[in-house]
């Protein structure tokens, strides 16, 4: 005979702006988020609270809007800063510009913020950020000249080019990196 413990869930508090703010801030203390993600989180909390206490979706619209406006005003939610952080992190990791754009669009960042963050990342040293990212990717994945033992076979070269193409790098950039031209 098996005894299954019942999961005791605490009912959500009444739906108020204060509760929504505290829920959003609690989330933002652990994870950075875009405005779109915070809206999704707040609506999830609204559905939970209204499922228990009752109410209409239209009643919650001003509460959610006030909460989001407050978070933007105190700069806890800033899509421009979010985009800069992600661009810097992903570029260092070896992510192509195309993939960065795709990932940030999926997270709900406005394309103008993405373009601004990508433009700000451009180095003044004359180093092409796409080539630098491709070199970091090749090094991390041990492709081309970073492979030990080095393999010059045509088949291996084609596989390495295909891996770089799947990562979003252009043929020319991939070819330069795999030939050992990192500048």
N, C-alpha and C positions, 0 to 999 in steps of 0.2 A: 504494500500500500504506500503510495507516494503522497507526501503532503506538499502542496505547492503554496508558497507564501503569496498572499495577496499583496499586490503593489499598492501602497497607500500614496495617493497623490494629493497634494495640498491644493485646494481650490485657489485659482488666481484671485488677486484682489480686485476691487472695483476698478473699472476703466477710468483712469484720470491721466492728465498730462504729467503729473509728478511721477506716477508709476511708469508711464512710457519712457520718460526721460531717464529714470533710474535703470530700466531694462536696457536702453540703448547705451548708456554710459558703461554699464557692466560689460556689455559686449565689446565696446570700443577699448576697454582697458586690457582686453586680451588680444583682440585682433583689429588691425586697421581695416576700414571698410569704406566703400563708396556710398554716395547718397542713395543710389539704387538699392544697395544691399541693406542699408539701414531701413529704408522704406519696407522692404520685404520682411525684415525682422519685426518691425512694428506692426505690420498687418497680420503677421502670424500671431503675435501677442494679442492683438485686438480680436481675432477669431476665437482664440482660446478663452479670453475673458467673456466675450459675448456668448460663446457656447455655454458657459456656465451661468452667467448672470442675465443673459438675454440682452436684446438691443438690436438696433439697425446699423448696417454698415454706414449709412449716411450720417449717423450720429458721431461716428468716430473720425470722419474726414477732417474736421477742424482740429481735433486733438493730435492726429498724426502730423498734419501740416505745421502746427505750432511747435511740436517736438522737433521736427526736421529743421525748421527755421532757427530754433534755439541752438541746435547742434552746429549748424553752419555759422551762426553768429559768433559763437565762442570758439570756432575753428576746430572743433573735434572732428568734424566731417569737412574735408577739403579735397575734392577730386584732383585738383592740380598738384597738391603736395603728394597725394597717393600715387599719381602717375609718375612723378619724379622719383619717388622711392623705388617703385617697381622697375622703371627703366634702368636706374643705376644697378639694381640688384641683378636683373636679368642680363644686362650687357656684360657685367663682370663674369657671370656664369657661362656666357657664350651663346646667348639666344639671339637669333636674327631679328632684324627690324620688323620683318613681316610677322613673325611669331609674337613679338612684343605687342604689336598693334592688335593682333587677333586676341591675345589673352586679355588685354586691357579693355577691348570692346566687349568681350564676354562678361567682364566684371562690371560693365555699365559706365565706364569712363567716357566722357565726351571726346570725340576725335580731336577737337581743338586743344584740349588738355594734353592728349597723347602727343600731338605734333609739337607743342611747346616743350614738353619734357624731352622729346627726342632731339629737338634743336638745341636745347640747353646742354645736353650730354655731349654734343660735338666737342671734341678736344681742340685746343688752340695749337697743339704741337704739330698739326698737319697729319696726324695719325687718323686713318679712316676707321671710324668706330665699327663699321660692318666687318672690316678685315680683322680688327682686334677681337671682335666677338667670334668670328669664324675660327681664328687661331685658338682662342680659349676653348671653343667647342671641340676642335680637333685634338687638342691636348688632353682634354677631359675624357674624350672617347677613345683616345690613342689611335687616331687615324693618320694616314700618310706618314710624314717624317717623325711623328711621335710614337709610332709603333715599334715595339721591340720584340723580336728582332725585325729589322726593317725588311719589308716585302715590296719589291718593285714590280710584281707581276701585274699584267693588264687586268686580270680578273679582280685582284684586290683593289686596284685603283678604281675600277668601275663601282665596286661595292662602297668604297669610301666616298666617291662622288655622289652616289645615290643616297647615302646616309646624310651627307651635307645638304643635298637638295630637299630631303624630307624635313630637315631642320629649318628650311626656309631660306637658305643661302643661294645666291645666284650661281650659275655655272662658272662665270669668270672668277668670282671671289673664291669659290671652292677649289677651282683649278689652281689659282695662285697659292693658296694655303697648302694644298697637297704637294705642290712643287717646292715648297719651302720658302716662298716669298711672303714673309709676314709684314713687310713694311708697306 
